[in-house]
């Protein structure tokens, strides 16, 4: 089986599990919207969750794969089994120690951090103290996620993709079960605190699902959890690669915090509207952007380790083409159906009509940047696979400055929509700069097939848009699947015509 076919097989497996996870995620968010709406307590919960979530992105899911997987793949490609086992055991211990220190510091300095990221929350208010408490409860998430990320990296490098991808589904199930069991809680603040505890429990489940496969594969030995942790050259290499990756991810994540700060100044409910819109926008990104990025990194890393330029080019643009196959029509669908989608998912309980209008407006502008958000992840993998974690950092830094500037300019004339638009424009800048640098590389070219595929995708998406506009009075429950069928049939037909010619 060719490398590209193996990659596509991984896309399908992970994409299927991710789709299930996202459906569960929207059920989970539906419960959050029902019980908390877009009121002050919802803002408190989302701000509190973003604090450990930022650190988890910086050291865990966001940056660690970029540093760990290429290094681990290089060791595996040389068939140095004992060295690979030492690297895994040492990395688990190193991340456990680092994460523990950060959790303790986070719990202690939580009030200061809340003041920094949500200056609109009045000090000494009930909202401020509630946010601090929720943040302290959820800080252990950082430790759990960082350990899980090492486990995921080990399994992905060994071409296990589906099992690690089931972790988020278990996390969502944990929260859904909590809401079902807590429906009789009358105190909303107590409900939010219990939800924070359930979040921690969900991340425990996320790690445990991978443990049986790690034990089966015998990826390390007990003595490597304590022997040579601070002297292992491979561990040092991972952390040297991690530092620039952390800076790069910090730039992207700081965009979220700049948005949060500006949103807290706009008014009540803005933070929640950004969260709900971002969650909906994340569905196609997770299914067709993050999923494909996650699967492609080990393949690119192996190609780079063996210096196969042609294979690297094929894997890179094959991954981008596979991503855009569903990202482009998703942009069209989200932009045209944003009001109906938000109403269907969230408009009930405390989430009222005005909440839908605000959130849908934000979603339109987030959707415009989907092509860039997904492309960045795939293009950045090219640099990570050749152990260049510095280049994406520099570009991300400039993108952050652009986003911060646009937030300040657009937040008052456009409100929450301006914050989303600024984020999308900054992402487009990031994407095109990465692409320009890649095209300057020798023998790294997209090829005729890539452009043909892209043209077919755009034409098919345009036909789908006409269909959605023409049947605008039809229920969104029917328009989404019928629009998908129209898109796929035209895509399939055009593909057939192109192949015959």
Order of alpha helices (4+ residues) and beta strands (2+ residues): alpha-alpha-alpha-alpha-alpha-alpha-alpha-alpha-alpha-alpha-alpha-alpha-alpha-alpha-alpha-alpha-alpha-alpha-alpha-alpha
